[in-house]
Amino acid sequence: MIDVLYFAWLRERIGVPREQVETSAATVADLVAELVAREERYALAFADRASLRVALDQQLAGFDAPLAGVREVAFFPPMTGG
């Protein structure tokens, strides 16, 4: 079981700030594919992966990163300074 967190417009499109997901995904990309296959709201949220960032247990990672041992996955748009 992995905690999945959604921030900013991802949270708005999916409709929840976080959820626990039972997954057999090996990588972040596999997890996204599982989520997208669930419902259209996930497909809409993850339609443009180039505009998304991911953190595994609060460390920035890529979509090819392995999920073995990971407890938390967070998805968010790129942050801008100011």
N, C-alpha and C positions, 0 to 999 in steps of 0.2 A: 504494500500500500504506500503510495506517494502522495504527499500534500502538493497540490498544484495551485499556485497563486496567480491571479490576473490583475494587472494594474492599468489605470487610465482607460483609454477607449476599448481595450480588450475586455475589461471588466464590464463595461457598458454593453458591448455586443454579446457577450456570453451570458450576462445577467447575474453572475455571482462573483464575489471577490476571491473565493477559494473553494476547493473541494478535494476530497480524498478520492484517489483513482486507483483502482486495482488494475495493474498493467503487466504485460509480459514484454514490454518494449525494451530493446537493448540500448537504444540511443534516444536522444531528445527528438530527432526526426521521426523515429518510430512512434514515440508517444504522440507527437502532433498528428501523425497519420491515423492513429487510433481515435484521437479526439475528433478529428475531421469526419471520420466515418460514423460517428455517433449521431450528429444532428447538424442541420444546416447552419445554426448559429455559430458552431465551431468552425465550419468551413469558411464562413464570412470573416470571422475573427482572424483566422490564420491564412487568408487568401494571399497576402503579400508578406511572406516571411522576411524579405529583405528589409522591411521596415520594423522588424522585431528584434529584441535582444532577449537573452535567456540567462538565468543564473541558477546554478546548482548548489544547494546549501549555502547560498549567499555569495557565491563566487561566479563571476562572469564566465560563460562557457559558450561553445558553438553548438550548432544543431547536430553535429556529428559526435558530440561528447557522449560517453557511455553513462548509463544510469545505474550501474551496479553500485550498491551501497548508498545511493542518494536518497535522502529523506524528503527534500523539498525542491520543487522546480518552480521558478517564478518567470513569468513572461511579461514583458513591458516594452513600450516604445523607447527609442533612444532618448536619453535625457539631454536637455540643453542647459547650458550654464547661463547665469545672468545676475 
